[in-house]
């Protein structure tokens, strides 16, 4: 069964090319950040879990004028099982700066969970609100004779800085057999909203309307397996896979983490034609801490423009127990 699931996912995305034009924020420790990409995950831990991620991508990458344009992402998520709702709730807040864009996103998800076979199936829906800001004054065209960018009609028709607000939806399915394996499929930006409509005020501009930005529908597929070594149960190997695509291009992450005594772990991940990642982490009671470093293998690294990517995450999970008290009786006959 597990091999068929993996095969199906690989076939589903095999027709896509490798290079992916990044719109959604990227995380190397995706195996600990499923809530950010799949609303069907909410409540799957059986506890209230808080996650914080901080990522500095392509450290050292700069614009020709010397300003830093390397993507920076901060993310906080919370999810919890809600028994009377027959599922779970989750929320994600993120701040993503990439180049001349500054995105602030809030997502609220509900998951309906049912028992299925040996595991649990979560079916989730999500509504998202995105505040996108773009500094058009820093855009440059390919025409070296006009470095101001004013020869581009879209840039000429717009303001130096602009912002727009997007409302969108997501859907996800997540199946988990605790202690064994998981698989999930999700889609973000379902309605593919557009923004930054242009109204030309320049006599040289040829654009009188339209939209400069569209959020592309993005699909995610995740899968992972937990293997405990029979000869030494203190060691556990956790391979995992992430595929991200808009069915025009795709990005693939393949990872393997080795855990010791469920307290310490280390591993490697490979993002096709982009980076090799080293991952380390540890459990400290209810806390989980992880760090990853991406070694850039694309032309960004070869040209010396990128010093790699750093990523930190911290998770805290807890349960709220409602105390129960013994019933008291005024009539002594109940003690018989």
C-alpha positions as CSV (number, residue, x, y, z in Angstrom):
1,X,0.0,0.0,0.0
2,X,2.7,2.5,1.0
3,X,4.7,1.8,-2.2
4,X,1.6,2.4,-4.3
5,X,1.0,5.8,-2.7
6,X,4.6,6.9,-3.3
7,X,4.4,5.7,-6.9
8,X,1.2,7.5,-7.5
9,X,2.5,10.8,-6.3
10,X,5.7,10.5,-8.4
11,X,3.7,9.7,-11.6
12,X,1.3,12.5,-10.9
13,X,4.1,15.1,-11.0
14,X,6.6,13.5,-13.3
15,X,5.6,15.4,-16.4
16,X,6.5,18.8,-14.8
17,X,9.8,20.5,-15.3
18,X,12.2,21.1,-12.4
19,X,12.7,24.8,-12.0
20,X,9.9,26.4,-10.0
21,X,9.1,30.1,-9.9
22,X,8.7,30.6,-6.2
23,X,5.6,32.4,-5.0
24,X,4.9,30.5,-1.8
25,X,7.5,30.7,0.9
26,X,10.1,28.0,0.9
27,X,11.1,25.9,3.9
28,X,13.8,23.2,4.1
29,X,12.4,21.7,7.2
30,X,9.0,21.1,5.5
31,X,8.5,17.8,7.4
32,X,7.9,19.9,10.6
33,X,5.8,22.6,8.9
34,X,2.9,20.8,7.3
35,X,0.4,23.2,8.7
36,X,1.7,25.9,6.4
37,X,1.0,24.0,3.2
38,X,-1.9,21.6,4.1
39,X,-5.1,22.6,5.9
40,X,-6.0,19.0,6.3
41,X,-3.1,18.7,8.9
42,X,-4.8,20.7,11.7
43,X,-5.1,18.8,15.0
44,X,-3.2,15.7,13.7
45,X,-0.7,15.8,16.7
46,X,-3.5,15.3,19.2
47,X,-2.2,18.3,21.1
48,X,-2.1,22.1,20.9
49,X,1.1,22.8,18.9
50,X,2.8,26.2,18.3
51,X,5.5,26.5,15.6
52,X,7.8,29.3,14.8
53,X,10.1,29.4,11.7
54,X,12.7,31.9,10.6
55,X,14.5,31.6,7.3
56,X,17.2,33.6,5.6
57,X,17.4,32.4,2.0
58,X,20.4,32.9,-0.2
59,X,22.4,34.9,2.5
60,X,24.6,37.5,0.9
61,X,22.5,37.8,-2.3
62,X,22.4,41.5,-3.3
63,X,21.0,43.8,-6.0
64,X,23.6,45.5,-8.3
65,X,23.2,48.7,-6.2
66,X,24.3,46.8,-3.1
67,X,20.9,46.4,-1.4
68,X,20.0,43.0,0.0
69,X,17.2,41.3,-2.0
70,X,17.6,37.8,-0.4
71,X,14.2,36.3,0.7
72,X,13.5,36.4,4.4
73,X,10.6,34.6,5.9
74,X,9.1,34.5,9.4
75,X,6.2,32.1,10.2
76,X,4.0,31.3,13.2
77,X,1.4,28.6,13.2
78,X,-0.9,27.0,15.8
79,X,-3.2,24.0,15.5
80,X,-5.2,21.9,17.9
81,X,-7.7,19.1,17.9
82,X,-11.3,20.2,18.7
83,X,-13.4,17.3,19.8
84,X,-16.8,18.8,19.5
85,X,-16.0,20.0,16.0
86,X,-15.0,16.4,15.0
87,X,-11.6,17.7,13.8
88,X,-9.2,20.5,14.4
89,X,-8.5,24.2,13.9
90,X,-5.3,25.8,12.7
91,X,-4.0,29.3,12.0
92,X,-0.8,30.5,10.2
93,X,0.7,34.0,10.2
94,X,3.7,34.7,8.0
95,X,5.9,37.6,6.9
96,X,7.7,37.0,3.7
97,X,10.1,39.5,2.1
98,X,11.4,38.5,-1.4
99,X,13.2,41.0,-3.5
100,X,11.0,44.1,-3.7
101,X,7.9,42.4,-2.4
102,X,6.7,42.3,1.2
103,X,3.9,39.9,2.0
104,X,2.0,39.5,5.2
105,X,-0.4,36.5,5.2
106,X,-3.0,35.2,7.6
107,X,-4.7,31.8,7.2
108,X,-7.4,30.1,9.2
109,X,-8.1,26.4,8.6
110,X,-10.7,23.8,9.7
111,X,-10.1,20.1,9.4
112,X,-12.7,17.3,9.6
113,X,-11.1,14.1,10.9
114,X,-12.3,10.5,10.6
115,X,-10.8,7.2,11.5
116,X,-9.8,5.3,8.4
117,X,-8.1,1.9,8.5
118,X,-5.2,2.1,11.0
119,X,-4.9,5.8,10.8
120,X,-6.8,9.2,10.6
121,X,-7.9,11.1,7.5
122,X,-8.1,14.9,7.7
123,X,-10.1,16.9,5.2
124,X,-9.3,20.5,5.5
125,X,-10.4,23.9,4.1
126,X,-8.7,27.2,4.6
127,X,-9.4,30.9,4.0
128,X,-6.4,33.2,3.6
129,X,-5.8,37.0,3.6
130,X,-2.7,38.4,2.0
131,X,-1.4,42.0,2.2
132,X,1.1,42.3,-0.7
133,X,3.4,45.4,-1.0
134,X,5.7,46.0,-4.0
135,X,8.3,48.7,-4.3
136,X,8.1,49.4,-8.1
137,X,10.7,52.2,-7.8
138,X,13.5,49.6,-7.6
139,X,12.4,47.7,-10.7
140,X,14.8,47.7,-13.6
141,X,14.1,46.8,-17.3
142,X,16.5,45.1,-19.7
143,X,17.0,48.3,-21.6
144,X,20.4,49.6,-20.5
145,X,19.7,53.0,-22.2
146,X,16.9,53.7,-19.6
147,X,18.0,52.4,-16.2
148,X,15.1,54.2,-14.6
149,X,12.7,51.6,-16.0
150,X,10.3,54.3,-17.4
151,X,10.4,52.7,-20.8
152,X,8.3,49.9,-19.5
153,X,4.7,50.9,-19.8
154,X,3.5,48.9,-16.7
155,X,6.2,50.4,-14.5
156,X,5.5,53.9,-15.9
157,X,1.8,53.6,-15.3
158,X,2.2,52.5,-11.7
159,X,3.2,54.2,-8.5
160,X,6.6,54.1,-6.9
161,X,5.2,51.9,-4.1
162,X,1.9,50.0,-4.1
163,X,0.0,47.5,-2.1
164,X,-3.1,45.3,-2.6
165,X,-5.2,42.9,-0.6
166,X,-6.0,39.3,-1.7
167,X,-8.6,36.9,-0.3
168,X,-8.1,33.3,-1.3
169,X,-8.9,29.7,-0.3
170,X,-7.1,26.4,0.1
171,X,-8.0,22.7,0.4
172,X,-6.0,19.7,1.7
173,X,-6.2,16.0,2.5
174,X,-3.9,14.5,5.1
175,X,-3.7,10.8,6.0
176,X,-1.6,9.7,9.0
177,X,-0.9,6.3,10.6
178,X,0.8,7.4,13.9
179,X,4.3,6.0,14.2
180,X,4.2,4.6,10.6
181,X,3.7,6.9,7.7
182,X,1.8,9.9,6.3
183,X,0.7,11.3,3.0
184,X,-0.9,14.5,2.0
185,X,-2.1,16.5,-1.0
186,X,-3.2,20.1,-1.0
187,X,-3.9,23.1,-3.2
188,X,-3.3,26.8,-2.2
189,X,-4.6,29.9,-4.0
190,X,-7.6,28.0,-5.4
191,X,-9.3,31.1,-6.8
192,X,-6.1,32.6,-8.3
193,X,-7.0,36.2,-7.4
194,X,-5.4,39.1,-9.3
195,X,-4.4,42.5,-8.0
196,X,-2.5,45.8,-8.7
197,X,-4.9,46.9,-11.4
198,X,-3.2,49.7,-13.5
199,X,-4.8,53.0,-14.6
200,X,-2.4,54.9,-16.7
201,X,-1.9,58.6,-16.0
202,X,1.2,58.9,-18.2
203,X,1.0,60.2,-21.8
204,X,3.8,57.8,-22.8
205,X,2.2,54.7,-21.2
206,X,0.3,52.3,-23.4
207,X,-1.4,50.3,-20.6
208,X,-4.8,51.5,-19.6
209,X,-5.8,48.6,-17.4
210,X,-5.1,45.1,-16.4
211,X,-3.5,43.3,-13.5
212,X,0.2,43.1,-12.7
213,X,0.0,40.3,-10.1
214,X,-1.8,37.0,-10.0
215,X,-1.5,34.4,-7.3
216,X,-1.0,31.1,-9.1
217,X,-2.7,28.0,-7.8
218,X,0.0,25.8,-6.3
219,X,-0.3,22.1,-5.5
220,X,1.7,20.3,-2.8
221,X,2.2,16.6,-2.2
222,X,4.0,15.3,0.9
223,X,4.8,11.8,2.1
224,X,6.9,10.4,4.9
225,X,7.7,7.1,6.6
226,X,9.1,6.1,10.0
227,X,11.3,3.1,10.2
228,X,12.6,1.8,13.5
229,X,15.7,-0.5,13.2
230,X,14.7,-3.9,14.6
231,X,18.2,-4.6,15.8
232,X,18.5,-1.3,17.6
233,X,15.2,0.4,18.4
234,X,17.0,3.5,19.6
235,X,17.5,4.5,16.0
236,X,14.8,5.6,13.6
237,X,15.1,6.6,10.0
238,X,12.5,9.0,8.6
239,X,12.6,9.5,4.8
240,X,10.2,12.1,3.4
241,X,9.2,13.8,0.1
242,X,7.8,17.2,-0.9
243,X,6.6,18.1,-4.4
244,X,5.4,21.6,-5.2
245,X,4.0,22.5,-8.6
246,X,1.6,24.7,-10.6
247,X,1.5,22.1,-13.4
248,X,3.8,24.3,-15.5
249,X,7.0,23.7,-13.4
250,X,7.8,21.8,-10.3
251,X,10.1,21.6,-7.3
252,X,11.2,18.4,-5.6
253,X,12.6,17.9,-2.1
254,X,13.8,14.5,-1.0
255,X,15.0,14.1,2.6
256,X,16.1,11.5,5.2
257,X,16.5,12.1,8.9
258,X,18.1,9.7,11.4
259,X,16.8,10.0,15.0
260,X,18.4,8.7,18.1
261,X,16.3,7.8,21.1
262,X,13.7,10.2,19.8
263,X,15.8,13.0,21.3
264,X,18.4,14.0,18.7
265,X,18.4,13.9,14.9
266,X,20.5,14.7,11.9
267,X,19.9,14.3,8.2
268,X,20.3,15.4,4.6
269,X,17.8,16.8,2.0
270,X,18.2,17.5,-1.7
271,X,16.2,20.0,-3.6
272,X,16.6,19.2,-7.2
273,X,18.9,21.6,-9.1
274,X,18.9,24.0,-6.2
275,X,20.5,22.9,-2.9
276,X,21.8,20.2,-0.6
277,X,20.5,20.7,3.0
278,X,22.0,19.6,6.3
279,X,19.5,19.2,9.1
280,X,20.0,18.9,12.9
281,X,17.7,19.1,15.8
282,X,16.6,17.8,19.2
283,X,13.7,17.2,21.5
284,X,13.6,18.8,25.0
285,X,10.4,17.6,26.7
286,X,7.6,19.5,25.1
287,X,10.0,21.6,23.0
288,X,11.4,20.7,19.6
289,X,14.2,22.7,18.1
290,X,15.7,22.4,14.6
291,X,18.2,24.1,12.3
292,X,19.0,23.6,8.6
293,X,21.7,25.0,6.3
294,X,21.2,24.9,2.5
295,X,24.3,24.6,0.4
296,X,23.4,26.2,-2.9
297,X,24.1,24.0,-5.9
298,X,22.5,26.2,-8.6
299,X,24.2,29.0,-10.5
300,X,23.6,31.4,-7.6
301,X,26.1,29.4,-5.5
302,X,28.5,28.9,-8.4
303,X,28.7,32.6,-9.1
304,X,29.4,33.4,-5.5
305,X,26.2,35.3,-5.1
306,X,24.7,33.1,-2.4
307,X,26.3,32.0,0.9
308,X,23.6,29.4,1.5
309,X,20.3,29.6,3.4
310,X,19.8,29.4,7.2
311,X,16.6,28.2,8.8
312,X,15.5,27.8,12.5
313,X,12.3,26.4,13.9
314,X,10.9,25.9,17.4
315,X,7.9,23.8,18.4
316,X,6.0,23.6,21.6
317,X,3.2,21.1,22.1
318,X,0.9,20.7,25.2
319,X,-2.4,19.2,26.2
320,X,-5.1,20.8,28.3
321,X,-6.6,18.2,30.7
322,X,-10.0,19.0,32.3
323,X,-9.9,17.5,35.8
324,X,-12.7,15.2,36.8
325,X,-14.0,15.0,40.4
326,X,-15.8,12.1,42.1
327,X,-19.5,12.5,42.5
328,X,-20.8,13.1,46.0
329,X,-24.0,11.8,47.4
330,X,-26.1,13.1,50.3
331,X,-28.0,9.8,50.7
332,X,-25.9,7.1,52.5
333,X,-27.8,4.4,50.7
334,X,-25.6,5.1,47.6
335,X,-22.6,3.8,49.5
336,X,-24.0,0.2,49.7
